[in-house]
Amino acid sequence: MLEDLVAEGFEIDVLEIIRRWSSDRLVVFYRGAVRIDWMQPVVPLHAHVLDSASAKTWLDIQLNVATAEGLILTKMIAFRPQDQADITTLLAANRDHIDLDLIRGEWSLYAPTEPERTAWLNDAMARLVPPRG
């Protein structure tokens, strides 16, 4: 699989990926400016995100691509400054059709132990996604 991706122009350091995969279960590689995050689910939320991903063909390769909701949820787990910026961008870009109930439902398992993150998410959703009625 990795050799096929390298042949297609992906920038992959095979030894680094093997090292990172064994410790982190997450690797990042690029094809030009496009970043690919390849992950193994380590918490139930990740499994749900991967299960709801849709198959997309890109450069004759089948990739499973997470939904906007799934990306938001995985970024809520990491919650670095760039993740927060990405979440606001995803909410704004998908404001007309994003499933906030799905996000709230999946996040509800983490909300009791992450009140600050939950408050931040609720505020971002309220600011960036208009009420539907």
C-alpha positions in Angstrom: 0.0 0.0 0.0 2.7 2.5 1.0 4.7 1.7 -2.2 1.6 2.4 -4.3 1.1 5.8 -2.7 4.8 6.7 -3.2 4.5 5.7 -6.8 1.5 8.1 -7.1 3.6 11.0 -5.8 2.9 10.9 -2.1 5.8 12.1 0.1 6.3 9.2 2.5 9.2 8.4 4.7 8.4 4.7 5.2 10.7 4.3 8.3 9.2 7.3 10.0 5.7 6.2 9.3 6.4 2.7 10.7 7.9 4.3 13.9 5.0 6.8 14.3 2.3 4.2 13.6 3.6 1.8 16.2 3.6 4.6 18.9 0.9 7.0 17.9 -1.5 5.1 15.6 -1.5 8.3 13.5 0.7 9.3 10.6 0.7 12.3 8.4 2.0 12.5 4.9 1.6 14.8 1.9 1.0 14.9 -1.8 2.1 18.3 -2.7 0.2 20.7 -0.5 -2.5 18.1 0.4 -2.1 16.7 3.9 -3.3 13.2 4.7 -4.0 12.0 8.2 -4.0 8.2 8.4 -5.3 7.0 11.8 -6.4 3.9 13.6 -9.3 4.5 16.0 -8.1 4.5 19.6 -11.3 5.9 21.2 -14.9 5.1 20.3 -15.4 8.5 18.7 -12.7 7.8 16.2 -14.3 4.5 15.2 -17.6 6.3 14.6 -15.9 9.0 12.5 -14.2 6.3 10.4 -17.4 4.3 10.1 -19.3 7.4 8.8 -16.6 8.3 6.3 -17.4 8.1 2.7 -15.3 6.5 -0.1 -14.0 9.0 -2.5 -11.8 8.5 -5.5 -8.8 10.9 -5.7 -6.1 10.4 -8.3 -7.4 6.9 -9.0 -7.1 5.9 -5.4 -10.0 5.1 -3.1 -9.8 7.1 0.2 -12.2 7.2 3.1 -12.9 10.8 3.8 -14.4 11.9 7.1 -17.5 14.1 7.1 -17.3 17.7 8.4 -18.9 16.5 11.6 -16.3 13.8 11.9 -13.5 16.2 11.4 -14.9 18.6 14.0 -15.2 15.7 16.5 -11.6 14.5 16.0 -10.3 18.0 16.2 -12.2 18.5 19.5 -10.2 15.6 20.9 -6.8 17.2 20.1 -8.1 20.8 20.6 -4.8 22.6 19.6 -5.1 26.2 18.4 -5.0 25.0 14.8 -7.7 22.5 15.5 -9.9 25.3 16.9 -9.3 27.4 13.8 -10.2 24.4 11.6 -13.4 23.8 13.6 -14.6 27.3 13.1 -13.8 27.1 9.4 -15.6 23.8 9.1 -18.7 25.2 10.9 -18.8 28.3 8.8 -18.2 26.5 5.5 -20.9 23.9 6.2 -23.3 26.0 8.2 -26.3 25.3 5.9 -26.2 21.6 6.3 -24.0 20.5 9.2 -25.6 18.1 11.7 -25.1 19.8 15.0 -27.2 17.1 16.8 -24.8 14.5 15.6 -21.8 16.5 16.9 -23.5 17.1 20.2 -24.5 13.5 20.6 -21.0 12.1 19.8 -19.4 14.8 22.0 -21.8 14.1 24.9 -19.5 11.2 26.1 -16.7 13.7 26.6 -18.6 16.8 27.7 -18.8 16.0 31.5 -15.0 15.8 31.8 -14.3 18.6 29.2 -16.5 21.5 30.3 -14.2 24.2 28.8 -14.0 22.5 25.4 -17.8 21.9 25.5 -18.5 25.5 26.2 -16.1 26.6 23.4 -17.9 24.2 21.0 -21.4 25.3 22.0 -20.3 29.0 21.6 -18.7 28.3 18.1 -21.8 26.5 16.9 -24.1 29.2 18.1 -22.0 32.0 16.5 -21.3 30.3 13.2 -24.4 28.1 12.4 -27.7 29.9 11.9 -30.7 28.4 13.6 -32.9 26.2 11.4 -36.5 26.5 11.6 
